Amino acid sequence: MTKKKIIKIVPGELFLKMSIYFMEFSSAFWTVILRTLEGNSNVICVRSHRDDMVSILKYVFTPFARNPLAKMHYSSGVSIRLLPSYKCSFEDPVHVIVSGLNHQQRVDLRSKITDDSGRVFQACATYQADDNGQVDLSRDPSLGGSFTGVEPMGLFWALKADVVSCKFALTDVTRPALVDIEVVSDNRVIAKVTNERHCLTDGVRRIPVTEGRIRGTLFMPPGKGPFPGILDTYVFRGGPFELRAALLAKRGFAVFALAFQAYQDLPKRADKFHLEYFEEGIDFLRQQPEVKDQKIGLVSISKSGDLALSMATFLPGISATVWINGCNANTLVPIYYKDICVPALLFDVKRAKMTPLGLLDIGDVMNDPMSEEGLPSLIPIERASGNFMFIMSEADRNWQSAYYAKLACERLKAYGKNNYELVRYEKAGHFIEVPYMPFCLANFHAAANQVVYFGGEPKAHSEAQLDAWKRMVNFFKKHLTATDDDCRSKL
């Protein structure tokens, strides 16, 4: 009786060589001999379907797919390295180096990411290798494409969709954003690597909140605390901005991203806001064991900017407020708190105009807060006991946020206050968010109920997001983590 010869396929060098052989010489079917681990150990399973080989190849190569040192050769010998790692936090830069090119070879580098709505954002740039066949994005200039010159993170900040009117959607922070980077020569991909940009890092905990009537998501740093707290509110659409909250939690803050309309069972569009709802959100944050007896801050943008000013003015215990491209008056709908009502600053749609790109520009439609009809809507921020940081873009076309920021600072100064900082960016657009968030030139506007132009320039906007993020984090550290003894020592 002939003894059966058992061939064991082991994920190692032998199998890798076999895999290359199978990949280079295609055929309709391959015979794969596997030793089954179930039942009788002498049973031999012979399968002739090519799908079996594909499954095994995927199993073997999966551990290499996300490795920065796993060089995608495509028979070219070219590789891409991402330093310090192919994995990073969403806010962190990576150092991109291409090796194995020919002397002075010109190649295109392409980046691509798909957002949570399924829309693809892309960027590209042409580079020329040095005498050693290397391209280093921190050293070498782009010769053309989505950007030019030395731009170490150009492949990220220049990402854009094939339509003008859209905003990058990242709603699921539990998954990394995946940016594919390719090296292309003669219309052929010769190397590829993927950068995993993680939103939840360093043990940050994400906790969905449905407490009473409040809705949102709490992000807690690792450990028992204590941590200073931040209430995060977003644009008029009303849902939580989890990415910013998650990245602030990484910095040591307990952050509650509070939704206020059009989220879960909240009203789709409120005709008025009650400050008591936001007060409940702040109280919920204060009641967390890790936050108890700690200072509370606010971060806001656009419509939520005036909501934050109202909170800082009328609610007790707000130590620091970051206002990004908001208004110094209450806008769009009235806001109530106990027996106080601040009416909404109104607007005139007749002042809207069209840009050369055919986009609606609503930057001038709001009434002047300093006009007779606008004065009742002004928020008396001089009553606030905390500190303010006003971050504004001169090129913002959502509304006149630069003008509103100056009015707010002038009002505080007129009342003898020096509890504010003004940060100005000349060419940034409306949505100053987190580092390396793709630029948004135009998008659907929840209040206008149509696509509008938001202004700004991509590179300047990216630089503003980097700078504003650092300033904001330092501002919160200064005013939320400093003890009373620290404050006295500085006086």
Backbone torsions as a table, in degrees:
resi	resn	phi	psi	omega
1	MET	NA	129.9	-178.6
2	THR	-74.3	130.4	-179.9
3	LYS	-77.7	132.0	-179.4
4	LYS	-73.4	136.8	178.4
5	LYS	-98.7	120.8	-177.7
6	ILE	-95.8	127.4	177.5
7	ILE	-105.8	117.4	178.1
8	LYS	-94.9	127.6	178.2
9	ILE	-96.8	114.8	-175.9
10	VAL	-111.0	131.9	176.7
11	PRO	-68.0	90.2	-179.2
12	GLY	-157.9	-156.0	-175.4
13	GLU	-62.7	-41.9	-177.7
14	LEU	-60.6	-44.9	-176.7
15	PHE	-70.4	-34.9	178.2
16	LEU	-61.9	-41.9	178.7
17	LYS	-63.8	-40.6	178.2
18	MET	-63.5	-39.4	-178.3
19	SER	-62.2	-43.3	179.7
20	ILE	-62.3	-41.2	179.0
21	TYR	-60.1	-46.0	-178.6
22	PHE	-65.9	-36.2	-178.2
23	MET	-70.9	-35.8	-176.2
24	GLU	-78.0	-31.1	-178.0
25	PHE	-117.8	93.9	-176.6
26	SER	-76.6	150.1	176.1
27	SER	-154.2	166.1	-175.8
28	ALA	-66.3	-41.7	-177.7
29	PHE	-141.9	153.1	174.1
30	TRP	-129.2	146.2	177.8
31	THR	-95.9	119.4	-179.0
32	VAL	-111.6	123.6	-178.4
33	ILE	-103.5	118.9	-177.0
34	LEU	-122.6	143.0	174.7
35	ARG	-93.4	117.9	-177.9
36	THR	-77.3	146.2	179.8
37	LEU	-97.7	0.4	-178.8
38	GLU	-104.9	145.2	175.8
39	GLY	68.2	-142.0	-177.0
40	ASN	-68.6	126.7	-177.0
41	SER	-69.0	-13.5	-179.8
42	ASN	-87.9	-6.7	-177.4
43	VAL	-72.3	130.7	177.1
44	ILE	-107.5	129.8	179.3
45	CYS	-105.4	115.9	178.9
46	VAL	-107.8	123.5	-179.9
47	ARG	-127.6	135.0	-176.3
48	SER	-107.7	6.2	-178.7
49	HIS	-82.0	133.5	-179.1
50	ARG	-64.5	-24.5	-179.6
51	ASP	-60.3	-31.0	179.2
52	ASP	-63.3	-42.3	179.8
53	MET	-65.9	-39.7	178.6
54	VAL	-60.7	-41.9	179.6
55	SER	-61.6	-41.7	-179.7
56	ILE	-67.7	-41.6	178.2
57	LEU	-58.7	-42.6	178.9
58	LYS	-62.5	-40.3	-179.5
59	TYR	-61.9	-43.2	-176.4
60	VAL	-72.1	-42.5	-172.5
61	PHE	-84.9	-14.4	-179.4
62	THR	-55.0	-45.1	179.5
63	PRO	-60.7	-23.4	-178.3
64	PHE	-89.7	-18.1	-170.1
65	ALA	-62.9	-33.5	-177.6
66	ARG	-105.3	15.7	-178.5
67	ASN	-93.1	125.4	-178.0
68	PRO	-63.8	-20.7	179.8
69	LEU	-94.6	-2.4	175.5
70	ALA	-78.7	98.7	-171.4
71	LYS	-81.2	124.7	177.7
72	MET	-85.5	99.1	-170.7
73	HIS	-81.2	-39.9	-173.3
74	TYR	49.3	37.7	-178.0
75	SER	61.1	22.6	-176.2
76	SER	-111.7	-19.8	-176.0
77	GLY	77.5	6.8	-179.1
78	VAL	-91.1	141.0	178.8
79	SER	-138.4	157.1	176.5
80	ILE	-119.8	131.7	174.5
81	ARG	-113.8	138.4	173.8
82	LEU	-115.0	119.1	-176.2
83	LEU	-116.3	143.9	5.0
84	PRO	-77.6	-12.1	-179.1
85	SER	-160.4	160.6	174.8
86	TYR	-74.3	-12.9	175.4
87	LYS	-105.9	137.8	177.1
88	CYS	-157.1	172.5	172.4
89	SER	-76.1	152.9	-178.1
90	PHE	-55.9	-32.2	-175.6
91	GLU	-85.0	-4.9	-172.1
92	ASP	-97.2	145.6	175.3
93	PRO	-80.1	161.6	171.5
94	VAL	-128.2	151.6	-179.8
95	HIS	-98.8	115.3	-175.6
96	VAL	-100.6	123.5	178.6
97	ILE	-131.0	129.5	175.7
98	VAL	-108.5	131.3	-179.5
99	SER	-127.6	161.4	175.6
100	GLY	88.8	10.7	177.1
101	LEU	-81.1	169.3	174.5
102	ASN	-77.8	161.8	176.7
103	HIS	-53.7	120.9	176.8
104	GLN	59.7	22.9	-179.8
105	GLN	-69.8	137.5	175.5
106	ARG	-95.9	132.9	-180.0
107	VAL	-139.7	161.6	171.9
108	ASP	-103.5	134.4	171.3
109	LEU	-104.5	128.6	-178.1
110	ARG	-122.5	140.7	175.3
111	SER	-123.1	150.5	-177.6
112	LYS	-152.7	137.5	175.1
113	ILE	-141.4	144.3	176.4
114	THR	-109.9	124.2	-176.8
115	ASP	-82.0	-179.0	-173.7
116	ASP	-72.2	-9.3	174.9
117	SER	-95.1	-2.0	179.5
118	GLY	91.7	3.6	-180.0
119	ARG	-84.5	138.6	-177.4
120	VAL	-95.2	132.1	175.4
121	PHE	-114.7	134.6	-175.2
122	GLN	-137.9	157.0	172.8
123	ALA	-146.5	156.7	177.4
124	CYS	-150.6	156.0	178.9
125	ALA	-156.7	147.6	179.4
126	THR	-99.6	132.8	-179.8
127	TYR	-129.4	158.0	174.2
128	GLN	-119.8	127.7	-177.7
129	ALA	-68.9	156.4	176.6
130	ASP	-82.6	-170.9	-177.0
131	ASP	-65.1	-20.6	179.4
132	ASN	-95.2	7.3	178.6
133	GLY	75.4	29.5	-176.4
134	GLN	-121.4	144.2	171.0
135	VAL	-120.3	124.5	-179.9
136	ASP	-120.0	112.3	-174.0
137	LEU	-67.8	-17.7	176.3
138	SER	-82.6	-7.0	-176.1
139	ARG	-124.2	-38.0	-170.5
140	ASP	-95.6	141.1	-179.3
141	PRO	-84.0	146.7	168.7
142	SER	-73.6	135.8	-178.8
143	LEU	-92.9	-4.9	180.0
144	GLY	162.7	166.7	-178.6
145	GLY	121.4	-139.3	-179.1
146	SER	-69.6	-19.9	179.7
147	PHE	-158.3	164.4	176.3
148	THR	-131.0	162.0	-179.9
149	GLY	86.1	-176.9	-179.5
150	VAL	-79.2	111.5	-179.4
151	GLU	-137.2	89.5	-175.5
152	PRO	-54.6	-32.6	179.8
153	MET	-115.0	24.8	-179.3
154	GLY	-59.5	-35.9	-180.0
155	LEU	-66.6	-10.6	179.8
156	PHE	-104.1	-53.3	-176.4
157	TRP	-71.3	-20.5	-179.3
158	ALA	-88.8	1.3	179.1
159	LEU	-58.3	130.7	176.5
160	LYS	-150.6	157.7	-179.5
161	ALA	-84.9	173.9	-179.5
162	ASP	-83.4	1.1	173.4
163	VAL	-122.3	148.7	-176.8
164	VAL	-73.0	-41.4	-171.9
165	SER	-92.1	84.7	174.2
166	CYS	-162.5	157.6	177.7
167	LYS	-126.3	136.0	179.7
168	PHE	-58.8	125.2	-177.2
169	ALA	-104.0	118.2	173.7
170	LEU	-131.3	98.1	-176.5
171	THR	-107.6	-24.4	-179.5
172	ASP	-102.0	96.6	-177.3
173	VAL	-81.0	-3.7	179.5
174	THR	-78.1	-13.6	179.1
175	ARG	-114.1	145.2	176.7
176	PRO	-72.0	149.8	169.7
177	ALA	-80.6	129.5	-174.2
178	LEU	-106.1	116.8	177.8
179	VAL	-107.6	114.3	176.9
180	ASP	-86.2	132.1	177.7
181	ILE	-120.2	127.7	-177.2
182	GLU	-123.9	148.5	168.7
183	VAL	-105.3	126.7	-175.1
184	VAL	-123.1	131.5	176.4
185	SER	-134.1	127.2	-179.4
186	ASP	53.7	43.6	178.4
187	ASN	62.7	22.7	179.3
188	ARG	-126.3	129.7	178.1
189	VAL	-72.7	120.7	-177.5
190	ILE	-111.7	-7.9	173.9
191	ALA	-163.7	151.1	-177.8
192	LYS	-154.3	145.3	175.4
193	VAL	-150.6	158.0	-179.3
194	THR	-119.0	129.6	175.6
195	ASN	-95.6	119.5	176.5
196	GLU	-90.8	112.8	-177.9
197	ARG	-105.9	101.0	-171.5
198	HIS	-85.6	139.8	178.3
199	CYS	-91.5	-42.9	176.7
200	LEU	-97.3	115.4	-177.7
201	THR	-135.0	165.7	172.3
202	ASP	53.9	36.4	175.0
203	GLY	76.3	16.1	177.6
204	VAL	-64.1	135.6	-178.7
205	ARG	-99.9	134.7	176.5
206	ARG	-107.0	123.4	-174.2
207	ILE	-129.1	106.4	175.5
208	PRO	-62.3	141.3	-174.8
209	VAL	-121.4	121.9	168.6
210	THR	-132.9	76.2	-174.3
211	GLU	-109.6	109.5	-175.3
212	GLY	61.9	-122.6	179.3
213	ARG	-100.2	-4.8	-177.9
214	ILE	-83.6	145.8	-178.0
215	ARG	-134.0	145.8	178.0
216	GLY	160.3	-158.5	-179.0
217	THR	-139.8	130.6	178.5
218	LEU	-98.9	133.3	175.9
219	PHE	-118.3	122.6	-174.1
220	MET	-119.1	130.4	176.2
221	PRO	-63.8	161.4	177.1
222	PRO	-67.1	151.2	178.6
223	GLY	101.9	-179.1	-175.8
224	LYS	-95.6	-6.6	-179.4
225	GLY	86.2	-160.1	6.1
226	PRO	-77.2	151.4	178.5
227	PHE	-122.9	137.7	170.6
228	PRO	-64.6	150.6	-176.0
229	GLY	-105.4	149.1	175.6
230	ILE	-133.6	129.9	171.3
231	LEU	-95.8	122.6	-176.1
232	ASP	-108.3	120.0	175.0
233	THR	-121.4	150.6	-171.5
234	TYR	-116.3	-152.7	-170.6
235	VAL	-76.0	178.9	-174.7
236	PHE	-58.4	-26.0	179.4
237	ARG	-58.4	-30.9	165.0
238	GLY	100.1	-11.8	180.0
239	GLY	-78.7	167.5	-179.8
240	PRO	-78.3	145.1	175.7
241	PHE	-98.8	87.2	-170.9
242	GLU	-70.5	-30.9	-177.6
243	LEU	-61.4	-50.1	-180.0
244	ARG	-61.4	-42.9	-179.7
245	ALA	-62.4	-42.6	-179.2
246	ALA	-64.1	-41.1	-178.4
247	LEU	-72.1	-32.4	174.8
248	LEU	-69.1	-35.1	177.2
249	ALA	-64.0	-34.1	176.0
250	LYS	-59.7	-29.0	-179.2
251	ARG	-85.3	3.7	174.7
252	GLY	101.6	15.5	177.9
253	PHE	-109.7	142.8	170.7
254	ALA	-85.5	117.0	-170.1
255	VAL	-120.1	126.9	176.1
256	PHE	-108.1	108.2	175.5
257	ALA	-81.9	103.7	-172.0
258	LEU	-96.0	125.5	172.1
259	ALA	-84.9	150.7	179.1
260	PHE	-134.3	-4.6	169.3
261	GLN	-170.9	163.0	177.1
262	ALA	53.2	42.0	-179.5
263	TYR	-145.9	125.5	-177.8
264	GLN	51.5	-121.4	-176.9
265	ASP	-97.0	12.6	175.5
266	LEU	-73.1	155.3	178.2
267	PRO	-55.0	143.0	-178.2
268	LYS	-65.3	-40.4	178.6
269	ARG	-152.1	110.8	-176.9
270	ALA	-76.4	145.2	174.0
271	ASP	-95.4	-0.9	174.2
272	LYS	-166.0	157.0	176.2
273	PHE	-117.6	143.8	174.2
274	HIS	-110.4	124.2	-176.7
275	LEU	-65.1	-20.3	178.4
276	GLU	-60.3	-32.3	178.1
277	TYR	-62.7	-45.3	179.7
278	PHE	-69.1	-32.7	176.2
279	GLU	-63.5	-38.5	176.8
280	GLU	-63.9	-37.7	176.9
281	GLY	-63.3	-42.8	178.3
282	ILE	-66.1	-41.4	178.9
283	ASP	-63.4	-40.4	177.3
284	PHE	-59.0	-44.6	179.4
285	LEU	-62.6	-44.0	-179.7
286	ARG	-63.6	-29.6	-176.0
287	GLN	-79.2	-9.1	178.2
288	GLN	-66.7	133.7	-178.0
289	PRO	-54.6	-33.3	-178.2
290	GLU	-76.0	-14.3	-174.8
291	VAL	-111.5	-13.7	-173.5
292	LYS	-51.4	132.1	178.3
293	ASP	69.0	13.6	177.9
294	GLN	-100.0	163.3	179.8
295	LYS	-75.1	155.4	-176.8
296	ILE	-121.6	136.5	176.2
297	GLY	-122.5	169.5	178.8
298	LEU	-129.1	141.0	171.7
299	VAL	-129.8	135.9	-170.9
300	SER	-149.5	165.4	176.8
301	ILE	-153.9	144.7	175.2
302	SER	60.2	-129.5	-178.5
303	LYS	-56.5	-37.1	-178.0
304	SER	-69.9	-9.9	175.0
305	GLY	-61.9	-46.9	178.8
306	ASP	-73.2	-27.6	173.2
307	LEU	-63.1	-41.2	178.8
308	ALA	-65.8	-39.3	177.3
309	LEU	-63.4	-38.7	176.8
310	SER	-65.2	-41.3	177.6
311	MET	-62.9	-47.0	-178.9
312	ALA	-63.9	-29.0	-177.3
313	THR	-82.5	-45.6	-170.4
314	PHE	-100.8	-20.1	-179.0
315	LEU	-101.1	142.2	-177.8
316	PRO	-78.7	154.9	168.2
317	GLY	79.4	20.2	175.5
318	ILE	-92.2	115.9	-172.8
319	SER	-91.8	-28.0	-175.8
320	ALA	-152.8	135.0	-179.4
321	THR	-130.1	124.1	173.2
322	VAL	-102.7	122.6	-177.0
323	TRP	-116.2	120.0	-177.5
324	ILE	-118.5	113.5	175.8
325	ASN	47.9	48.3	177.7
326	GLY	-103.7	-152.9	177.7
327	CYS	-130.2	154.2	178.1
328	ASN	-90.2	-1.4	176.6
329	ALA	-120.0	157.8	175.7
330	ASN	-71.0	131.7	-173.1
331	THR	-120.1	154.8	167.4
332	LEU	73.3	-51.3	178.1
333	VAL	-138.6	152.2	178.8
334	PRO	-64.2	154.4	174.3
335	ILE	-124.6	137.8	-175.9
336	TYR	-119.6	145.5	170.7
337	TYR	-150.1	112.2	-176.0
338	LYS	54.4	-116.8	-179.4
339	ASP	-98.0	13.0	-178.7
340	ILE	-101.7	137.8	172.8
341	CYS	-133.3	124.1	174.7
342	VAL	-106.9	113.4	-177.7
343	PRO	-68.2	164.4	-178.3
344	ALA	-84.2	139.3	170.3
345	LEU	-69.4	127.3	-174.5
346	LEU	-90.9	177.1	-176.3
347	PHE	-144.4	165.5	178.9
348	ASP	-129.2	109.1	-175.6
349	VAL	-66.6	-15.9	178.8
350	LYS	-66.0	-18.1	179.4
351	ARG	-84.7	-3.5	176.1
352	ALA	-69.4	152.7	-179.9
353	LYS	-145.5	167.9	-179.6
354	MET	-101.6	139.9	176.0
355	THR	-84.0	166.3	175.9
356	PRO	-58.0	-23.3	178.3
357	LEU	-82.3	-3.0	-178.9
358	GLY	83.4	20.6	179.8
359	LEU	-101.0	147.9	-179.6
360	LEU	-77.3	125.5	178.1
361	ASP	-105.2	111.5	-179.0
362	ILE	-106.6	16.9	-173.5
363	GLY	-60.3	-22.0	-176.4
364	ASP	-113.2	11.3	-173.1
365	VAL	-78.7	-25.8	-178.2
366	MET	-69.9	143.6	173.5
367	ASN	-67.4	154.6	178.9
368	ASP	-70.5	123.8	178.3
369	PRO	-59.1	-23.3	-178.5
370	MET	-90.6	-0.1	175.7
371	SER	-75.5	166.6	-177.7
372	GLU	-58.3	-42.4	-179.2
373	GLU	-76.7	-18.8	-178.6
374	GLY	-89.0	-23.2	-175.0
375	LEU	-56.7	-40.3	179.6
376	PRO	-62.0	-19.3	-178.4
377	SER	-88.2	-9.2	179.8
378	LEU	-63.3	139.5	179.4
379	ILE	-92.7	124.6	-176.5
380	PRO	-75.1	69.1	-172.2
381	ILE	-66.2	-13.6	177.4
382	GLU	-64.0	-17.2	177.8
383	ARG	-77.4	-17.2	-176.9
384	ALA	-68.7	142.8	-179.9
385	SER	-96.4	-14.1	-177.0
386	GLY	-89.8	-171.1	-178.3
387	ASN	-105.8	153.3	-177.8
388	PHE	-122.7	144.3	165.7
389	MET	-124.1	116.2	178.3
390	PHE	-100.5	115.1	179.3
391	ILE	-108.6	118.9	-174.6
392	MET	-135.8	151.0	179.1
393	SER	-111.1	126.1	177.9
394	GLU	-65.1	-29.0	-176.8
395	ALA	-94.4	7.7	178.7
396	ASP	-62.3	124.3	177.9
397	ARG	-112.2	12.1	170.0
398	ASN	-69.1	-40.9	173.1
399	TRP	-169.9	-173.2	-173.7
400	GLN	-87.3	62.8	-174.7
401	SER	-63.8	-33.3	178.4
402	ALA	-63.5	-42.9	177.7
403	TYR	-64.0	-43.4	-179.2
404	TYR	-64.8	-39.3	178.8
405	ALA	-63.5	-42.8	178.7
406	LYS	-64.4	-40.3	177.5
407	LEU	-62.0	-41.3	-179.7
408	ALA	-63.2	-44.7	-179.9
409	CYS	-66.5	-39.6	178.4
410	GLU	-63.9	-36.8	178.9
411	ARG	-66.0	-45.3	178.7
412	LEU	-61.9	-44.2	179.6
413	LYS	-62.0	-40.4	-180.0
414	ALA	-62.7	-28.2	178.2
415	TYR	-93.5	15.6	176.1
416	GLY	75.5	21.6	-178.5
417	LYS	-96.9	144.8	173.3
418	ASN	-129.3	27.5	-175.1
419	ASN	-93.1	41.0	-176.1
420	TYR	-145.8	154.7	172.2
421	GLU	-128.3	141.6	178.0
422	LEU	-117.4	122.4	180.0
423	VAL	-115.4	124.1	-173.4
424	ARG	-119.2	135.6	174.3
425	TYR	-126.4	125.7	-171.1
426	GLU	-72.3	-42.5	-170.4
427	LYS	-118.9	14.0	178.0
428	ALA	-79.5	157.0	177.7
429	GLY	-91.5	-159.9	-172.8
430	HIS	-75.1	-45.1	-170.0
431	PHE	-89.0	78.0	171.7
432	ILE	-82.4	109.2	-171.5
433	GLU	-120.7	-102.3	-178.2
434	VAL	-122.6	158.9	-179.9
435	PRO	-54.0	136.6	174.2
436	TYR	69.3	13.3	168.7
437	MET	-70.4	127.0	-179.1
438	PRO	-55.3	143.9	-176.9
439	PHE	-67.9	140.2	177.8
440	CYS	-117.0	111.1	178.9
441	LEU	-85.8	-35.1	-178.5
442	ALA	-154.9	150.6	179.1
443	ASN	-166.7	171.5	176.1
444	PHE	-64.3	134.1	-178.5
445	HIS	-108.5	121.3	-174.2
446	ALA	-63.5	-35.2	-179.5
447	ALA	-78.3	-42.3	179.7
448	ALA	-77.1	-19.4	179.3
449	ASN	62.8	31.4	175.4
450	GLN	-162.3	172.9	180.0
451	VAL	-72.6	132.3	178.9
452	VAL	-130.3	162.9	-179.8
453	TYR	-90.3	130.3	-176.8
454	PHE	-105.6	-10.4	175.0
455	GLY	80.9	175.6	176.8
456	GLY	97.9	169.2	176.9
457	GLU	-123.1	139.7	-172.0
458	PRO	-54.6	-51.1	-176.3
459	LYS	-65.9	-47.7	179.4
460	ALA	-61.8	-36.9	179.0
461	HIS	-65.8	-42.1	178.5
462	SER	-61.5	-43.4	178.6
463	GLU	-63.4	-37.4	177.9
464	ALA	-65.2	-40.7	179.7
465	GLN	-63.7	-39.9	177.6
466	LEU	-63.0	-48.9	-176.8
467	ASP	-68.0	-44.7	-178.6
468	ALA	-63.3	-37.9	179.8
469	TRP	-61.8	-46.1	179.1
470	LYS	-62.4	-44.3	179.9
471	ARG	-62.7	-42.5	-178.3
472	MET	-64.5	-46.4	179.3
473	VAL	-61.3	-44.1	179.2
474	ASN	-65.6	-36.8	177.9
475	PHE	-61.9	-45.9	179.0
476	PHE	-67.0	-39.2	177.8
477	LYS	-61.8	-41.3	-178.4
478	LYS	-64.8	-44.3	-171.0
479	HIS	-100.1	-12.0	179.4
480	LEU	-108.9	-26.2	-177.7
481	THR	-102.6	-15.7	179.0
482	ALA	-70.8	135.6	177.9
483	THR	-84.2	168.3	177.3
484	ASP	-60.0	-36.0	179.2
485	ASP	-65.1	-37.8	178.2
486	ASP	-63.0	-42.3	-179.0
487	CYS	-64.1	-41.7	-178.3
488	ARG	-66.6	-34.7	-177.2
489	SER	-69.2	-21.7	-179.2
490	LYS	-85.7	-14.8	-177.1
491	LEU	-82.4	NA	NA
